[in-house]
Amino acid sequence: MSEANQDLGADLALIQDAAVAAGELALSEREAGLKIWSKPGGSPVTSADMAVDRLLHAALIGARPDYGWLSEETADGAGRLTRRRIFVVDPIDGTVAYMKGKPWWCIPIAVVEDGRPVAAVIHAPALGETFTAVLGGGAFLNGRPITASDTADLDDASVLADARLMEGPHWPEPWPAMRYEKRNAIAYRMALVAAGAFDAAIALTPKWDWDVCAGALIVEEAGGRVSDHHGGAWRFNQPDPRQGSLVCSAAALHPLIVRRTAPIPLAAR
């Protein structure tokens, strides 16, 4: 094993252990009773989101003090832009599901180096599922290799997307009949595409890095493809930590989806 791969392996072990510990804390915090309030814009946040954020920061930056930090629940700063490697964290992705006792929430963590994810974990505590990947090493669910689906036809494809959006009148080229489902957490949707449980996940609104960064690596290491809906590649740890939109799919479906989504203007950020 090369020194670089050993380095990534150590980072993966670190973030995986941290994600598991964070999941245990989130479950215990919910059992004890949550404090809930609204962020500017109206999305909910809980006392558990903040407790998990503190745990992850202490565990990860404590072990890698030279890495930068980007988290949904920590005020952002320009300091991360000067670091070659950073942690990208969402303490709880799918907070509404978590609050309601549904299982579709997760803890995504990625290590980003020079703008691209190189190690990633998506841990879904209520489901007992842990998705992992390092750059060039394949993707795994609970230690077993996973691959994106080999579906090559949009007709009857299984898609994680808003059916009202996909079946609306604004598409220049209508979609064939597809099967739509929803999952609360964006990162978990991407993990399901990586595992071949769904053929694609599509969203036309901007997505924060902490929602999609870990999933991007896991999907690509599973043989899938990820981009904005114009087909543009993502780059992370930029001054504005958002991606314009999400097309995440089996490799053969990606150009078929982008052909239909590309004419739609990017949403305003």
N, C-alpha and C positions, 0 to 999 in steps of 0.2 A: 504493500500500500504506500502510495506516495505521501510525502509530508503534507501536501495540500489536502489530500483526502483524509488523512488523520486529523488535520485541523478542523475540517468540516464535520467529521465524525464526532469530535469532541464538542463542537458547537451544537450539533443535533442532540447529543445526549443531554447537554445542559438545558436546551429549550424544551425537550420532551419531559424531563424531570420537573421543570418549572411548570409546565402546562398541567401535568397530573396533579401537582400540589395545589395549583390554582383551582382546578376543578373540584378538589376536595373542599377547599375553602368556600367556593361558591355554593356548594350543596349545603354545607353547615351554616352559612350565613342565611340562606333562604329558610332553613329549618328554624333558625333562631328568630326570624322575623326581619323583614326588610324595611328600610326607610326609602321612600320613592319621591322623586321630584322631577321637574321638567327642565331640560336644557333650553337655551335660546333656540327658537324654532319649533319647540314642542315635543321633541323626542324624549322618552323617559330615561332616567338614570337611577340606579339604586345604590344603597350603601355597599352592596356587594361588589358592584363595578369598581368602586373606589378602593375597597379593601384588596381586591384581586390585583388592581394596578399597583398598589404599594408592595404587595408580595412579589410580583414579577420584577418590579424595578430593583428591589433589594437583592433578589436572587440572581438576576441577569447582570445588572451593572456591577453588583458586588463581585461577580466572578470575572467580568470583562470590563474593567473601568475605562478602558480606552475606546470602547464602542459608543456610538451615539444612540439616541433613544427617540422613538416616535410612537406615541400611544394615543388612542382616542381619549383617554381620561387624564392626560397630562398636558398642560399648556405647552404648545410647540415653541421652539426657539431655533435660531439660525445656527446654533452650535453643531447640530447634527450634520449640516452641509459640509463641515470641515473634516468629518470623519470618514475614513475609507469604508469601515463596516459600521452598520447600525442594527439595532433590534427594532422591528416593526411589530406592534402588539395591539390586539384588541382584547381587553380583559374579559369581556363577555360579548360575543357577537350573537345577536338574537335575544336582546334583553327582554323584549315583550314575551317571547316564548318562555324564557327563564322565569319571569315573574308569574306567568300563568301556570307553571308546572308542566309545560309541554317539553318534549325532549329535544326539539330542534334548535339547540343553542350550542355554542362551541367556544373554544379558546384558540384562536389562531396566532401563531408567533412565527416570524421569519427573521433570518439574518440576511441583510442586504449588503453586498459588496460592489462598489463601483456601479451602482444603479440597478443591479439585478439580484434577485434572491438566490442564495446559494445553499441555504438550509431552511427547512420549514416543518412545522407541525400544526395540525388541526386536531384538537382533542375535544371530543363530544362526550362529556362525563356521563350524562343520563343514558347514553346509548352504548357505553363501553367501547367506543370506537376511537382509535388514534391513527391518523393518517400522517405519514412522514415522507420526507425526501431530502436528498442532498444533490447538488448539481452533478449530473453525470452518473448518478448511482441508482436510478430507478425510483419508483414510488411504491409505498407499502401501506397496508391497512393491518394494524395489529401484528406487524412483522411479516406479513405475507405479501408477495408482489401483487400489484394491481395494474390493470391496463384499461385505458379508455375503450369505449365500444368501437366496433369496426363498421358501424352503420354508415352507409354511403348514400342513403336516399332520405330526403326530408319527409316523404309520405309516411305517416304513422310513426314518426320519430317521437321519442319521449323527451319533453322539454320542460325545464324549470323556468317559467316565465308567467307574466300576467296575461291570461287568455284574452281579456278585454283589449289590452294593448295589441296583441298579436293578430286579433281578428278585426281590428278597427279599419276605417276606410282610408287611412292616410298612406297605405303602402302602394308604391308604384307597381309592384308585382305581387299579386296575392300569394299568400302562403298555402301550401297543400294542407290537407287535414293532418293535424298533429295532436298528440296527447299532452295536455298541460297539467302540471301540478305546481304547488307552492311549498317552499320551505322558508322559515323565517330568516335564518342566518345566511348571508351571502357566501361566506367562506365554506359553510357546510354544503351549499349547493354545488360549489366548485369541486369539493371533495367527492361528492356523489358522481359527478361527471368523470372525474379521474378514475373512479372505481368501476365505471361502466354501468352503474345503476340507472343513469339517465344519459341521453345522447347529447344534450346541450343545456346551457343556461344562458339566458339573454336578458339584458337590461339596458335601456337607452339613456339612463340618467348617470351623472358622475358618481364614481365610487371612490371612497377613501382608500389610501394605500393599506391601512390596517385591516380593511375588509377583504382585500383581494390579493395581497402580496404573497402570503403563504400558499394560497390556492393556486396562484399562477405557476409556481415551481412544481407543486404536486401534480397538477394537470399535465404540464409539459413533460415531466419525467415519466408520466403514465402513457405518453404518446399522443395526448390531445393537444389542442391549440387554444391560445388565449390572445385576444387583441381588443381594441376598441371596435365600435361597430362600423368603422371605415376600414378596418383591417390594419390599423396602425399599431405598431409595437408599443408596449408599455415600458416606461423607465421610472424607477423608483428613487426615493430620496431627492426629490426636486423641491424647489422653494414652495410650490403649491403641491401638497401631497395627495393629489387626486388623479384618477384616470377618467377619461371622458365618458366612457361607457364600457359595457361588458359583452363580449361574445366569447363563450367558453364552450368548446365542443369536441367531439370526435374529429380526428384530423380530416377525414374525407368530407365531413359536413361543413367544415369551416368556410371554404370558399363559396359554398352554396348559400350559406346564411349571409355572409358579407355582401354577396351580390344583391341581396334584397334589402339589407339594412343600410348600405353605403349611401344611397340617395337621401336619407333622412339627415337633416342638419344636426350637428352636435348640440346637446342641450347647453344652455347657459350655466356657468358655474356660479 
